Amino acid sequence: MKKMIFKSVLVAALMVLIKWVLVGGFFVPGEHAFSLVEVSDAGAVFTGAFFVVGLLLAGIMTDFKESEKIPGEIACNLEAIQDWMLLGLKAPRSNDKAEKAKAELDKNYFYNTLSHVTDQILAWIKSNGKKSQELFPVLRKLNDSAYYLAEHYADKEAVKGIQENTNVMRKQLTRAYIISRTDFLAPAYALMYSIVVGINLLLLVCKFKTVGGALIVTGLVSFVFVYLTSLVRGLDDPFELTFGSTDTEVDLKPIERFRERLKDGFQ
């Protein structure tokens, strides 16, 4: 958020500086450059520009709202998988006569598997490339733990539960992958940038009643449009966490906190 504000303030300050220079009438002989268009005539243009940018922002907010839920849902599935693993470790075996049913289950194997998968999910979400071929083979390790329970005649519901929650989590991560890799329509971005550039140019040639009013309105309007543009860009990929967390990125705390309490569950 700080980065977006800094960028918007920088552009607004530049616009105010240019407007202040134009107020001197240096570039249009015989008439001030800032008095070519009445600001009242440009009001409809400003209103239409706000409306169009607002529509683009509303469209992107739909995916962003869905993205906000994904880390929490992933954390819930990881915790459910942990519960199923613990059930498999503690519940009576379905066949106590088989040789493998008598063998003691390795608790560290389940902890290490779930810990590794959780770390890899966090690393994948924070990565820049988000390559699916790196993530989905890791999720199969959870299914391997289900096969391990099945081979040792552990509770069948535990085996089924691990597989079902793994499949649900795979769908959630696939949705995160699609949101991250699919940009908003290029023509929509072209329209948005054209609007912002056009508004800024219009501000420079608008006539205001006072110099102070010209500088204030130019700075504020340019700040708002540049900030909205940066906001749309940020919300378009809420899983882009390469350069640190901001208000336009998803919160990974549910997964991180599950990782912190994971070891306690296997004590």
Backbone bond lengths (Angstrom), bond angles and torsions (degrees), N, CA, C in turn:
res aa  C-N    CA-C-N  psi(-1)  N-CA   C-N-CA  omega(-1)  CA-C   N-CA-C  phi
1 M - - - 1.461 - - 1.525 110.93 -
2 K 1.339 116.48 -41.27 1.459 120.62 178.93 1.526 110.78 -60.95
3 K 1.330 115.22 -37.96 1.458 119.88 -179.91 1.521 110.85 -64.01
4 M 1.336 116.83 -42.07 1.459 120.51 179.70 1.525 111.18 -65.93
5 I 1.332 116.56 -42.92 1.464 120.19 179.72 1.520 110.38 -63.93
6 F 1.343 116.94 -43.80 1.467 120.49 179.91 1.529 110.82 -60.62
7 K 1.322 116.26 -44.66 1.459 120.45 179.66 1.525 110.72 -62.75
8 S 1.333 117.09 -43.18 1.463 121.37 -178.73 1.522 111.32 -66.70
9 V 1.338 116.65 -41.81 1.469 120.40 178.68 1.523 110.26 -64.81
10 L 1.328 117.04 -38.84 1.465 120.96 179.78 1.528 111.22 -62.07
11 V 1.343 115.69 -46.13 1.467 119.66 179.23 1.529 110.50 -65.82
12 A 1.343 116.62 -41.72 1.463 120.32 179.50 1.530 111.01 -62.27
13 A 1.341 116.94 -41.29 1.466 120.58 178.44 1.522 111.03 -63.61
14 L 1.326 116.54 -38.92 1.464 120.30 177.86 1.524 110.89 -65.09
15 M 1.339 116.19 -41.29 1.459 120.48 178.09 1.530 111.43 -63.07
16 V 1.329 117.00 -41.51 1.468 121.02 178.64 1.524 110.23 -63.64
17 L 1.319 116.59 -40.12 1.463 120.42 178.99 1.529 111.18 -63.73
18 I 1.323 115.78 -44.92 1.474 119.48 178.90 1.525 110.28 -64.15
19 K 1.329 116.16 -41.70 1.466 120.06 179.18 1.528 110.76 -62.40
20 W 1.309 116.40 -40.05 1.466 120.58 179.10 1.527 111.34 -63.54
21 V 1.337 116.12 -37.80 1.464 120.00 177.09 1.520 110.16 -67.43
22 L 1.343 116.33 -41.42 1.465 120.04 -178.97 1.525 111.94 -67.46
23 V 1.320 116.99 -28.25 1.461 119.96 178.77 1.524 110.52 -59.40
24 G 1.323 117.78 -28.32 1.452 121.34 178.55 1.513 113.32 -73.33
25 G 1.314 117.11 -9.64 1.462 120.53 177.03 1.506 113.89 71.07
26 F 1.323 116.52 33.02 1.463 119.66 -174.58 1.529 113.44 -76.49
27 F 1.345 118.28 -22.01 1.454 119.75 -169.60 1.522 114.58 -108.83
28 V 1.309 119.04 -9.20 1.461 121.32 178.38 1.525 108.29 -127.02
29 P 1.329 118.75 101.65 1.467 121.48 -177.28 1.529 111.93 -59.07
30 G 1.301 115.90 131.31 1.458 121.08 175.55 1.502 114.64 85.51
31 E 1.330 118.07 -11.64 1.475 120.19 -179.40 1.513 108.74 -154.78
32 H 1.321 115.87 139.08 1.456 119.37 178.03 1.522 110.58 -63.92
33 A 1.333 116.54 138.99 1.466 120.07 179.99 1.519 111.83 -65.72
34 F 1.344 116.62 -26.65 1.458 118.47 -177.67 1.521 112.40 -80.38
35 S 1.337 118.69 -1.20 1.463 120.59 -176.24 1.525 113.24 -110.35
36 L 1.318 117.11 18.58 1.460 120.07 -178.06 1.527 112.30 -72.54
37 V 1.344 117.40 -31.14 1.468 121.85 -177.21 1.525 108.68 -131.08
38 E 1.326 116.77 133.72 1.456 120.56 175.17 1.531 109.43 -70.35
39 V 1.325 116.46 135.83 1.455 119.57 -177.95 1.525 111.27 -63.96
40 S 1.332 117.44 -29.27 1.463 120.26 177.41 1.524 111.66 -65.41
41 D 1.336 116.01 -32.76 1.473 119.78 177.95 1.526 111.44 -70.64
42 A 1.316 116.51 -27.21 1.467 120.55 -178.37 1.524 112.55 -87.16
43 G 1.331 117.65 -4.36 1.461 120.52 -177.09 1.511 113.42 -58.60
44 A 1.342 116.57 -41.30 1.464 120.01 -179.76 1.526 111.33 -64.76
45 V 1.340 115.73 -34.11 1.468 119.73 178.82 1.522 110.05 -66.85
46 F 1.338 117.18 -43.97 1.457 120.81 178.33 1.529 111.22 -60.75
47 T 1.339 115.87 -43.10 1.470 120.00 -179.71 1.522 111.23 -62.75
48 G 1.331 116.83 -46.11 1.460 120.69 178.98 1.518 112.21 -63.13
49 A 1.334 116.85 -37.60 1.464 120.66 179.42 1.521 110.62 -64.95
50 F 1.338 116.90 -44.13 1.457 120.19 177.49 1.531 110.88 -61.00
51 F 1.310 116.77 -38.92 1.463 121.27 -179.01 1.528 110.74 -64.49
52 V 1.338 117.13 -45.23 1.469 120.72 -178.07 1.529 110.86 -66.41
53 V 1.331 116.81 -46.74 1.465 119.79 178.92 1.528 110.42 -63.08
54 G 1.336 116.99 -35.68 1.460 120.42 176.90 1.519 112.28 -63.20
55 L 1.330 117.39 -38.55 1.464 120.97 177.31 1.528 110.98 -64.49
56 L 1.331 116.56 -42.35 1.470 119.90 178.36 1.526 110.49 -63.15
57 L 1.320 116.89 -41.19 1.458 121.21 179.59 1.524 111.16 -65.21
58 A 1.334 116.73 -40.34 1.466 120.61 179.56 1.527 111.13 -64.22
59 G 1.342 116.44 -37.88 1.463 119.67 179.11 1.517 112.48 -65.00
60 I 1.319 117.25 -39.47 1.461 121.16 -178.95 1.528 111.13 -74.90
61 M 1.331 117.27 -30.61 1.463 120.65 -178.76 1.528 112.10 -61.52
62 T 1.326 117.83 -26.87 1.467 121.26 179.52 1.521 110.45 -61.04
63 D 1.348 116.42 -50.37 1.459 120.48 178.27 1.519 111.21 -66.33
64 F 1.327 117.18 -35.65 1.462 119.78 -178.28 1.529 110.59 -65.51
65 K 1.332 117.30 -42.21 1.460 120.83 178.85 1.527 110.80 -61.91
66 E 1.328 115.98 -38.31 1.464 119.29 177.40 1.531 110.29 -68.32
67 S 1.330 116.46 -38.40 1.462 120.88 -178.98 1.514 111.82 -64.22
68 E 1.333 117.09 -35.33 1.464 120.94 -179.62 1.527 112.03 -60.26
69 K 1.331 117.29 -30.03 1.462 120.85 -177.02 1.529 112.44 -80.01
70 I 1.328 117.17 -24.03 1.468 121.00 -169.98 1.526 113.14 -62.07
71 P 1.353 120.69 -47.90 1.477 118.48 179.75 1.527 113.16 -58.77
72 G 1.335 117.71 -40.32 1.459 120.66 178.15 1.518 111.79 -64.44
73 E 1.336 116.46 -40.24 1.464 120.26 179.60 1.526 110.96 -68.00
74 I 1.333 117.04 -37.36 1.464 120.51 177.10 1.522 110.13 -64.47
75 A 1.336 116.44 -43.33 1.464 120.34 178.93 1.528 111.31 -61.75
76 C 1.332 116.90 -40.12 1.469 120.87 178.17 1.523 111.07 -63.24
77 N 1.319 117.33 -41.09 1.459 120.25 178.54 1.524 111.89 -67.62
78 L 1.330 116.90 -38.51 1.464 119.73 177.05 1.533 110.64 -63.03
79 E 1.333 115.16 -41.84 1.465 118.71 179.14 1.525 110.76 -66.80
80 A 1.330 116.87 -38.12 1.466 119.66 177.58 1.522 110.69 -64.74
81 I 1.331 117.30 -39.58 1.465 120.84 177.57 1.525 110.26 -62.84
82 Q 1.334 116.61 -39.57 1.461 120.33 176.31 1.527 110.77 -60.64
83 D 1.317 116.59 -43.71 1.468 120.07 178.98 1.518 111.64 -61.98
84 W 1.350 116.46 -40.71 1.465 119.41 178.65 1.523 110.82 -66.35
85 M 1.329 116.81 -37.26 1.469 119.82 176.95 1.523 111.09 -62.84
86 L 1.328 116.50 -43.20 1.462 120.70 179.24 1.526 111.07 -64.99
87 L 1.339 115.55 -36.77 1.465 118.87 176.39 1.525 109.97 -63.02
88 G 1.327 115.99 -43.87 1.459 119.44 178.65 1.514 112.94 -62.55
89 L 1.330 116.60 -32.83 1.466 120.86 179.42 1.525 112.39 -73.81
90 K 1.329 116.98 -34.66 1.462 121.19 -170.03 1.526 113.64 -101.30
91 A 1.330 118.02 -27.07 1.467 120.10 -175.19 1.525 110.77 -72.84
92 P 1.334 118.06 152.88 1.477 121.68 177.32 1.530 110.98 -61.68
93 R 1.316 116.37 148.00 1.462 121.34 179.15 1.527 109.91 -73.90
94 S 1.325 114.86 150.21 1.463 119.51 -179.23 1.519 112.12 -76.64
95 N 1.337 117.23 -20.04 1.465 121.46 179.19 1.532 107.63 -139.97
96 D 1.298 116.90 98.13 1.468 119.99 -175.12 1.518 113.19 -84.40
97 K 1.338 117.17 1.88 1.463 120.07 -179.36 1.528 112.37 -97.43
98 A 1.322 117.72 -23.51 1.460 120.56 -179.56 1.525 109.97 -67.62
99 E 1.319 114.82 152.29 1.464 119.55 -177.63 1.522 111.56 -63.07
100 K 1.343 117.72 -44.60 1.457 120.93 -178.95 1.518 111.82 -69.33
101 A 1.322 116.79 -24.91 1.462 119.87 178.68 1.522 110.99 -70.49
102 K 1.324 116.75 -22.74 1.454 120.68 179.50 1.527 112.17 -85.80
103 A 1.328 116.86 -18.62 1.463 120.55 -178.04 1.529 110.18 -71.47
104 E 1.316 115.91 143.43 1.462 120.67 179.61 1.528 109.97 -76.17
105 L 1.324 116.97 134.33 1.461 121.39 179.38 1.526 110.60 -76.15
106 D 1.315 115.02 142.92 1.465 121.65 -177.10 1.524 109.75 -85.75
107 K 1.324 116.82 104.77 1.463 121.67 -179.49 1.529 110.99 -64.90
108 N 1.326 117.25 -36.97 1.471 120.57 -178.90 1.526 111.75 -65.27
109 Y 1.332 116.20 -30.35 1.464 119.54 178.36 1.525 110.42 -61.16
110 F 1.328 117.13 -43.69 1.467 120.59 -178.99 1.528 110.88 -70.09
111 Y 1.332 115.83 -41.03 1.465 118.63 178.58 1.531 110.86 -63.01
112 N 1.322 116.66 -46.90 1.467 120.17 -178.55 1.525 111.49 -64.27
113 T 1.326 116.51 -38.22 1.469 120.09 179.16 1.519 111.48 -64.35
114 L 1.327 116.31 -50.40 1.465 120.00 -178.32 1.523 111.17 -67.83
115 S 1.317 117.03 -36.04 1.464 120.78 177.55 1.530 110.80 -64.41
116 H 1.319 116.21 -44.07 1.465 120.81 179.59 1.521 111.12 -64.17
117 V 1.317 117.14 -44.15 1.466 120.89 -179.86 1.526 110.51 -62.96
118 T 1.335 117.24 -43.65 1.471 120.93 179.57 1.522 110.95 -61.79
119 D 1.327 116.63 -44.62 1.474 120.56 178.69 1.522 111.20 -61.68
120 Q 1.316 116.35 -40.79 1.462 120.18 -178.66 1.531 111.59 -69.28
121 I 1.323 117.14 -35.88 1.468 120.35 176.91 1.523 110.06 -63.79
122 L 1.338 116.71 -45.96 1.469 120.51 178.18 1.526 111.12 -61.47
123 A 1.329 116.32 -44.73 1.465 120.12 -179.83 1.521 111.20 -63.77
124 W 1.336 116.41 -37.84 1.470 119.96 -179.04 1.524 111.10 -67.95
125 I 1.330 117.45 -43.33 1.462 120.27 179.86 1.530 110.48 -63.80
126 K 1.334 116.87 -36.60 1.463 120.64 -178.48 1.524 112.97 -80.98
127 S 1.320 117.68 -11.16 1.466 120.87 -177.10 1.515 110.99 -74.57
128 N 1.312 115.63 161.77 1.462 121.38 -179.20 1.522 111.63 -83.39
129 G 1.337 116.57 -41.62 1.466 120.32 -174.95 1.512 114.08 -78.95
130 K 1.346 117.51 -35.53 1.473 123.11 -176.75 1.529 111.02 50.12
131 K 1.328 115.32 60.50 1.461 120.61 -178.86 1.526 109.78 -81.35
132 S 1.321 115.08 124.57 1.469 119.39 -177.45 1.520 111.67 -65.99
133 Q 1.330 117.40 -30.80 1.464 120.11 -178.59 1.523 112.66 -68.91
134 E 1.335 116.73 -12.95 1.461 120.13 177.05 1.526 111.52 -91.05
135 L 1.309 117.16 -27.83 1.465 120.58 -174.11 1.516 113.64 -90.46
136 F 1.317 117.50 -50.30 1.460 119.93 -169.00 1.528 113.78 -67.17
137 P 1.353 120.15 -31.74 1.474 117.69 171.47 1.528 112.76 -61.81
138 V 1.343 117.11 -29.31 1.461 120.80 177.84 1.524 110.51 -66.23
139 L 1.346 116.45 -39.35 1.469 119.72 -179.29 1.527 111.83 -64.33
140 R 1.318 116.90 -25.63 1.468 119.19 179.60 1.526 111.46 -65.97
141 K 1.319 116.53 -20.38 1.463 119.39 176.95 1.529 110.94 -63.44
142 L 1.337 116.12 -29.80 1.460 119.04 175.59 1.524 110.78 -67.15
143 N 1.321 116.18 -39.91 1.461 119.16 175.76 1.521 110.98 -65.73
144 D 1.347 116.19 -33.55 1.468 119.13 176.64 1.525 110.80 -62.13
145 S 1.331 116.58 -35.82 1.465 119.18 177.38 1.524 110.92 -68.02
146 A 1.341 116.33 -33.27 1.475 119.37 175.61 1.531 110.49 -66.90
147 Y 1.351 116.49 -40.25 1.464 120.06 177.47 1.533 110.16 -64.19
148 Y 1.309 115.98 -36.80 1.469 121.04 178.76 1.532 110.35 -61.24
149 L 1.319 116.31 -44.55 1.467 119.96 177.54 1.523 110.96 -64.43
150 A 1.342 115.89 -41.92 1.462 119.27 -178.71 1.528 111.20 -63.67
151 E 1.331 116.82 -39.87 1.465 120.64 179.85 1.526 112.36 -64.07
152 H 1.328 115.16 -28.98 1.464 118.92 -178.95 1.535 111.96 -99.82
153 Y 1.326 115.93 18.83 1.460 122.38 174.07 1.537 112.10 58.53
154 A 1.318 116.18 37.27 1.462 119.93 177.37 1.526 109.57 -76.15
155 D 1.322 116.14 176.04 1.459 121.60 -177.31 1.538 110.79 -54.41
156 K 1.321 116.44 128.55 1.462 120.72 -176.39 1.530 112.45 -66.16
157 E 1.335 116.04 -33.42 1.460 119.48 178.95 1.531 110.84 -65.06
158 A 1.330 116.47 -33.98 1.462 120.11 177.60 1.526 110.46 -65.55
159 V 1.307 115.97 -42.38 1.472 120.48 178.18 1.527 110.48 -62.61
160 K 1.312 115.93 -46.86 1.462 121.12 179.89 1.529 110.92 -64.20
161 G 1.331 116.66 -41.28 1.456 120.52 -178.42 1.517 112.59 -63.50
162 I 1.329 117.69 -42.29 1.468 121.01 178.54 1.518 110.26 -61.60
163 Q 1.316 117.01 -44.20 1.470 120.45 -178.96 1.528 111.88 -66.08
164 E 1.320 116.68 -41.92 1.465 119.46 -178.67 1.519 111.44 -66.56
165 N 1.328 117.73 -45.18 1.460 120.20 179.68 1.525 111.99 -67.65
166 T 1.311 116.59 -32.46 1.476 119.68 175.84 1.520 110.96 -65.35
167 N 1.329 116.66 -41.47 1.467 120.20 179.16 1.527 111.52 -65.70
168 V 1.349 116.48 -40.49 1.466 119.66 177.69 1.524 110.36 -63.68
169 M 1.331 117.18 -42.95 1.464 121.25 179.82 1.527 110.94 -66.07
170 R 1.306 117.30 -34.07 1.466 120.52 177.35 1.530 110.33 -63.15
171 K 1.329 116.87 -39.19 1.467 120.34 176.72 1.530 111.57 -65.00
172 Q 1.332 116.48 -40.21 1.464 120.34 179.65 1.522 111.22 -65.00
173 L 1.318 116.92 -41.77 1.460 120.54 179.08 1.527 111.07 -69.89
174 T 1.323 116.86 -32.92 1.463 119.98 175.43 1.518 110.42 -64.98
175 R 1.322 116.52 -40.22 1.473 120.04 177.23 1.521 110.72 -63.71
176 A 1.346 117.10 -41.72 1.463 120.91 176.80 1.524 110.57 -61.88
177 Y 1.315 116.47 -39.10 1.478 121.51 179.01 1.532 110.42 -63.59
178 I 1.332 116.67 -43.99 1.469 120.33 -178.67 1.521 110.47 -66.23
179 I 1.338 117.58 -43.38 1.469 120.95 179.47 1.518 110.61 -61.94
180 S 1.336 116.27 -40.89 1.459 120.68 -177.23 1.521 112.09 -70.79
181 R 1.322 117.01 -38.40 1.468 120.00 -173.52 1.520 113.31 -90.04
182 T 1.331 117.57 -12.63 1.472 120.69 -178.08 1.520 109.23 -102.34
183 D 1.315 116.30 112.23 1.461 121.23 177.79 1.520 110.74 -81.42
184 F 1.338 114.93 159.22 1.454 120.18 174.10 1.525 108.96 -62.75
185 L 1.320 117.01 159.83 1.457 121.22 -175.36 1.529 111.67 -55.06
186 A 1.332 115.97 129.17 1.470 120.69 -179.96 1.531 112.14 -58.16
187 P 1.351 119.46 -42.01 1.471 118.69 177.40 1.526 113.09 -61.02
188 A 1.349 116.81 -32.28 1.461 119.92 178.54 1.527 110.63 -67.63
189 Y 1.334 116.14 -40.49 1.462 119.44 176.58 1.530 110.77 -65.31
190 A 1.326 116.45 -40.22 1.462 119.89 178.84 1.531 110.51 -61.13
191 L 1.338 116.04 -41.00 1.462 120.47 177.81 1.523 110.86 -64.28
192 M 1.333 116.55 -43.75 1.461 120.39 -178.50 1.528 111.06 -63.18
193 Y 1.325 117.10 -45.21 1.467 119.81 179.45 1.521 111.30 -65.28
194 S 1.321 116.26 -37.82 1.465 119.58 178.13 1.523 111.15 -62.84
195 I 1.341 115.20 -40.19 1.469 119.95 178.88 1.524 110.49 -62.98
196 V 1.337 116.81 -46.26 1.463 120.47 -177.43 1.517 111.23 -64.32
197 V 1.326 116.87 -43.85 1.468 120.17 178.56 1.525 110.09 -64.22
198 G 1.345 116.35 -43.05 1.465 120.24 -179.82 1.525 112.12 -63.42
199 I 1.324 117.02 -41.69 1.467 120.99 179.01 1.525 110.70 -63.70
200 N 1.321 116.85 -43.58 1.467 120.24 -179.85 1.533 111.32 -64.21
201 L 1.319 116.62 -40.11 1.467 119.41 177.16 1.523 111.00 -66.70
202 L 1.327 115.74 -38.90 1.469 119.89 178.97 1.531 110.72 -64.72
203 L 1.318 116.88 -38.37 1.459 120.24 178.03 1.528 111.95 -60.60
204 L 1.316 116.07 -34.07 1.462 120.06 -176.59 1.528 112.80 -71.27
205 V 1.334 116.11 -25.74 1.472 118.44 -176.46 1.527 112.48 -108.52
206 C 1.341 116.45 5.90 1.467 119.36 179.34 1.532 110.90 -78.89
207 K 1.343 115.42 146.41 1.461 121.59 177.58 1.523 109.75 -96.03
208 F 1.320 115.98 127.51 1.454 122.62 177.59 1.533 108.89 -115.80
209 K 1.318 116.04 160.32 1.461 120.15 -177.64 1.527 111.85 -69.99
210 T 1.326 116.43 -35.10 1.455 120.11 -179.49 1.520 110.10 -130.44
211 V 1.314 115.90 157.79 1.461 120.87 177.42 1.523 110.15 -65.76
212 G 1.345 116.17 -41.51 1.456 119.79 178.68 1.513 112.29 -60.43
213 G 1.324 116.85 -42.86 1.457 121.11 177.81 1.516 111.46 -62.99
214 A 1.329 116.41 -39.76 1.468 120.64 179.31 1.522 110.94 -61.49
215 L 1.324 116.53 -44.52 1.461 120.39 -177.84 1.521 111.33 -69.41
216 I 1.326 117.45 -41.90 1.467 121.24 -177.51 1.526 110.94 -67.32
217 V 1.331 116.52 -49.08 1.471 119.80 -178.69 1.523 110.83 -64.61
218 T 1.314 117.76 -41.49 1.461 121.07 179.31 1.527 110.48 -60.43
219 G 1.339 116.30 -46.02 1.455 119.85 -179.63 1.514 112.61 -64.55
220 L 1.329 117.40 -45.64 1.466 120.80 -176.39 1.527 112.14 -67.19
221 V 1.339 116.47 -46.65 1.465 119.56 -177.12 1.524 110.93 -66.82
222 S 1.323 117.62 -41.96 1.466 120.02 178.39 1.527 110.60 -65.13
223 F 1.337 116.82 -38.41 1.476 120.17 177.32 1.526 110.59 -60.67
224 V 1.332 117.08 -46.86 1.466 121.02 -176.75 1.524 111.04 -62.37
225 F 1.322 117.67 -44.82 1.465 119.95 -176.52 1.526 111.91 -70.40
226 V 1.329 117.19 -39.97 1.462 119.37 177.86 1.524 110.32 -66.60
227 Y 1.330 116.50 -39.35 1.465 119.91 178.75 1.534 110.74 -64.74
228 L 1.338 117.23 -43.00 1.461 120.27 178.62 1.531 110.99 -61.96
229 T 1.318 116.53 -38.82 1.467 120.55 178.58 1.523 110.45 -63.39
230 S 1.336 116.81 -45.56 1.465 120.77 178.21 1.528 110.96 -64.15
231 L 1.326 116.74 -36.12 1.462 120.97 179.50 1.527 111.19 -65.26
232 V 1.322 116.22 -43.50 1.468 120.24 177.73 1.518 110.23 -61.25
233 R 1.331 117.10 -43.18 1.464 120.67 179.53 1.535 110.66 -63.48
234 G 1.338 116.44 -41.02 1.460 119.38 -179.38 1.514 113.17 -68.34
235 L 1.329 117.07 -41.22 1.458 121.04 -178.67 1.522 112.28 -72.51
236 D 1.328 117.01 -19.09 1.462 120.42 -177.81 1.523 111.24 -65.04
237 D 1.340 118.32 -32.53 1.463 121.32 177.23 1.521 108.99 -132.69
238 P 1.331 117.74 82.67 1.471 120.60 -178.14 1.521 113.54 -70.84
239 F 1.343 117.79 -7.64 1.458 120.86 178.62 1.525 112.59 -97.33
240 E 1.313 117.18 9.23 1.466 120.40 177.82 1.530 108.42 -86.12
241 L 1.337 115.16 93.81 1.463 120.82 -173.68 1.523 112.25 -110.57
242 T 1.328 116.78 16.96 1.464 120.63 -173.44 1.514 112.25 -62.28
243 F 1.324 117.01 -39.13 1.452 120.88 -173.47 1.523 112.55 -102.22
244 G 1.317 117.30 22.51 1.464 119.77 177.59 1.514 111.55 101.30
245 S 1.305 115.03 162.81 1.456 120.91 -175.27 1.523 112.17 -80.79
246 T 1.323 115.90 139.65 1.455 122.13 173.47 1.510 107.90 -135.51
247 D 1.334 115.53 178.93 1.463 119.62 -178.59 1.519 112.65 -72.41
248 T 1.321 118.77 -9.48 1.462 121.07 178.40 1.526 111.40 -98.95
249 E 1.312 117.93 11.06 1.452 121.48 -179.02 1.526 110.00 -120.24
250 V 1.315 115.56 153.66 1.460 120.38 -177.67 1.527 110.22 -67.69
251 D 1.318 115.38 153.22 1.462 122.19 179.72 1.531 108.95 -94.62
252 L 1.322 116.37 119.99 1.466 121.33 -177.99 1.526 112.99 -92.59
253 K 1.329 117.35 9.60 1.463 119.94 -176.52 1.532 113.18 -58.58
254 P 1.353 120.63 -38.03 1.479 118.23 178.70 1.525 112.97 -57.22
255 I 1.339 117.43 -41.59 1.471 120.43 179.74 1.522 110.20 -72.65
256 E 1.330 116.86 -41.19 1.467 120.70 -179.03 1.524 111.30 -64.05
257 R 1.323 117.08 -39.18 1.466 119.94 -179.89 1.522 111.31 -71.86
258 F 1.338 116.60 -33.95 1.461 118.40 173.26 1.522 110.10 -62.10
259 R 1.320 116.38 -40.51 1.473 120.57 179.57 1.529 110.65 -61.60
260 E 1.315 116.70 -37.23 1.465 120.80 -178.58 1.529 112.35 -68.19
261 R 1.327 117.22 -35.51 1.470 119.62 -177.09 1.531 112.49 -98.00
262 L 1.334 116.77 5.79 1.465 120.48 -175.30 1.523 111.43 -62.35
263 K 1.329 116.66 -44.85 1.468 119.68 -175.41 1.518 112.12 -63.96
264 D 1.338 116.46 -35.58 1.470 119.99 -179.29 1.525 111.91 -61.32
265 G 1.352 115.43 -31.63 1.460 118.58 -178.77 1.513 113.91 -68.50
266 F 1.329 116.92 -22.63 1.465 120.01 -178.20 1.524 112.74 -101.50
267 Q 1.335 116.76 10.96 1.468 119.81 178.60 1.530 110.98 -70.86
